[in-house]
Each structure stands twice: as C-alpha cells, then as structure tokens.
Amino acid sequence: MHEEPLVRWDWIGRNWPSIQGLLADHVVMALVPVVIGLLVALPLGLAGVRWRWLYQPTIGVMNVIYSLPSLAVFIVLLPITGVGTRATVMIPLTFYAMAVLIPAVVDGLGSVPDHVRQSAVAMGFTPLRRLLQVELPIAVPVVLAGLRVAAVSSISLVSVGALVGRGGLGYLFIDGWQRQFYTPIIVGIVLVVVLAAIADLLLVLAQRLLTPWSRARRSA
C-alpha cells in the first residue's frame, strides 16, 4: 500500500497563492494590534510614571484582560464585530499587547537614573526634550524587550481566530485537521515560527540601531 508522505510538495505548489494570501492576512492581524498597543501604551506608561496612583489600577485592568482566554473573547465579540472579520481578532490582541507594553514602558522609564534627569534639567532641557532625547533612548532596551514578547505572542494568537472565521495561517490548521491531511498543518506551523523569528530578529536589530552606545560599551 502506498504510504502518504508527511509533506505533499505538489499540494504546496498548487495552493501557494492561497497560502501567500493567508500569510499576508496573518501579518496584518498580528502586527497592527502591536503597533496600536504601543501607541496607546506610551502615553499610558508616561502617565503611570508621573502619577503612580494611576499605574496600579491601569495595570490591574490590563492583567485581568490578559488572563482572559483569547477564544472566549473572540466569541464574545462576534455579535458586535461579526464572524470572519479582522476586528474580531485584532481588538483583543491590541489589549493583550497593551497588557505587556504598559509595564515595559513604565519599567523602561523607571530605569532612567535620577542624576541623568537632573543633569538634563540643569542643561536647560524642557520636559518634552528631556523625554525624547534622554529618557526614551535609555528606556528603549526595556520597551523593545516587551515589544518582542507582544509581537511573538500576537503572531501566535492570531491562529486561534480561525475558529471564529478569521485566523490567517490558522485556517491551515483547521483545514488539515478536518481532512486528516498534515501538509497544511506543517506549512502553517513552519510559517508561524518563521514569522515569529523574523519579527524577533527585526526588533533585536532595531534595538542595536537605536542604542549604539550599548555596542560601544560592550566593545570597550
């Protein structure tokens, strides 16, 4: 009896345009929430550093949201956002990203030594200039560490959206399981892992470019 190969390369070739479409959809649904989450987390993190009483309630709410199972949140949103829409997946992922990024922003800004802030004030830096030219550059490594976690988590969680009609590469898992055909499952796993690795590598490179002084210190 002819044994079915684990990977059918002919199937991949025939369905490659569809796979590319799922891949592009996956990238959009994974990365847009992270970008939005970062844009929201920055002002909330700044507010948390300035007004410490605000930080604990904010992060408490974010932790509760982060603890919610993604599939359950997708299902709750279905009557509002509809089946098979990007919003059903992207809205929860944005909040998950915020739950990771707000503490990263607060910890990053909190890592700025007081004497550095005082030196900037003594040099006549305005609060905005001090933030942009002194505090944020020092906070970059911590913020990007949180961004790496948020990006990889988002890339993984998008696949769950296939259970509510929009999951990018997650469709390959559902399709393969329903037909007991492992090629789509393997293709989906490989592409998700590659996406996560590329995203993480790009953020590591971004950190190296944004913090040249750290490379100089290591060389010294």
Secondary structure by P-SEA (a helix, b strand, c coil): ccccccccaaaaaaaaaaaaaaaaaaaaaccaaaaaaaaaaaaaaaaaaacaaaaaaaaaaaaaaaaccaaaaaaaaccccccccccccaaaaaaaaaaacaaaaaaaaaaccaaaaaaaaaacccaaaaaaccccccaaaaaaaaaaaaaaaaaaaccccccccccccaaaaaaaaaacccaaaaaaaaaaaaaaaaaaaaaaaaaaaacaaaaaaaac
